[in-house]
Amino acid sequence: MLKRFSLQSMSMIMLLATQTTMADTANFAFAATLSEGKQSIRQFELPYSILAKLERQDYGDLRIFNSQNQAVPFGITQLEPQTQQNNASHDLRFFRLTDKTARNSGGLLVNFNENTAHFNFNAASPEHEPSHYLIIENGHQNEALIAIKLAWRKPGDAGFSINVKLASSDDLQNWQPVSDATLYALTYLDSVLTQNTVSLPYANHAKYLRLSFQPSSDFSLNIEKITGDYRQDTRVERENRQTVQLKPGDTPNEWLFNTGGYIRITKIGFEIPSTGLLYQGRLYSKNDSPRQNLAKPNHSFKHEVKRALHRYPEQRVAEQGDWRYQGALTQYRLLTAAGEIASPPTTVSASKDRQWKLVLDQPATLLSEQIPGIKLAWHPVIVTFVAQGDPPYRLFFGKATVGPSNTGLSPDLIKHAETVNVLEIRAVERTTKPIKAAPLPLNWQKILLWVILCYGVFTVGLMAYQLYLQMSLNKD
């Protein structure tokens, strides 16, 4: 009997050790094939069409299988912009002159001894009035100049806008164009819109800068200070963008939009349909997924009254039920004498919230032709995987009940990855039968140990049972 049980135990253990697992790909909602590569470590970027179909905030409902239906190791990384290091700002000396003065001087002999520059701008005329320049001395050539900022004192309440051009030189004779910009200080309704920065498209180390002004109307401007912004390390920031549509909310000044997926939004801007529009309001966000378990707290009536009496007014403005306050927003597209100006996107706290609400204070209502598109920005999401087994490699995703399987890869491996592409995305047939995966590799040492252990346990149990029977017979 003992021998027969031992053989049955060994047979059962061998069967459990060699059985195959099922690659549960049929229960995913979507699949895509990855393009071929040559290296063992490969990576691809998740497009918006995939991010919008993932059902988990942690992107856990994503798997990669090889042609043998084995899951391969992978890691998910959200790209972040490099942090600027050793940034600094320095006040720069500057001097005012006109191109007429420069032409008649036979060369520029400039003494940098003025702290301010007062400009009496004249509009361009058929007689070609002299242009006005500021010569700026860059006293920090060893650092990378990335922008200059002007501080001015503008008399009166009227606003202004003016086009400027920036050039650089090392000898005050030969000038190379660098960039151009529109500077302005405008009062629009109760808002003051200001642009006083000229950004450089690349780091500059020239000894001198020339800022030329091209006014289109007559006005005076006192420039009190010019500051240079410097950095030593470059900043790399990759952003993806997607435009979504606004939909009316519960009240005339409320507008809603949905990101379509769990995408960590970093910036929000307006795609304004025409010039002459300015929007001011507040942004809120929340998550609409029931899987987030965002249950409302069950506060008593007494607690709610006490909370309402003691919170500050700005908190009452910010709180909107389940909505989380993201901040104030100002967006505009205006036509000025110097041309059209537009606001940059608004930075928001990185959030994967799907639902967003805009509460407009100005204008309180929107006509159909004034409704802007919403431009979303986020940093790319990169998937890096090990090309283990035989191609083709397939991506499966879209299953909320699947747990995370992000194995993670070391940064040393990720930086050597080869870029591949996501090919056609298709829906997975729900009627598809599960596919058998390849047998798992066997660890014979562990199997042998389990066999010996089971055999020993059974032997001891059998001996105890036989001893029990003998004792029972002796009593009789």
ABEGO torsion letter per residue (X at the ends): XAAAAAAAAAAAAAAAAABBBBBBAAABABBBBBBBBABABBBBBBBAAAAAABABAAGABBBBBBAAGBBBBBBBBBBBBBBBBGBBBBBBBBBBBBAAAAAAAGEBBBBBABABBBBBBBBBBAAGBBBBBBBBBBABAABBBABBBBBBBBBEABBBBBBBBBBBBAAGABBBBABBBBBBBBBBEABBBBBABBBBABBBABABBBBBBBBABBBBBBBABBBBBBBABBBBBBBBBBBBBBBBBABAABBBBBAGBBBBBABBBBBBABBGBBBBBBBBBBBABAAAGBBBBBBBAAAAAAAAAABBAAAAAABBEABBBAEBBBBBBBBBAAEBBBBBBBBBBBBABABBBBBBAOBABBBAAABBBBBBBBBBBBBBBBBBEBOBBBBBBGBAABBBABAEBBAAAAAABBBBBBBBBBBBBAABBBBBBBBBBBBAAAAAAAAAAAAAAAAAAAAAAAAAAAAAAAAX
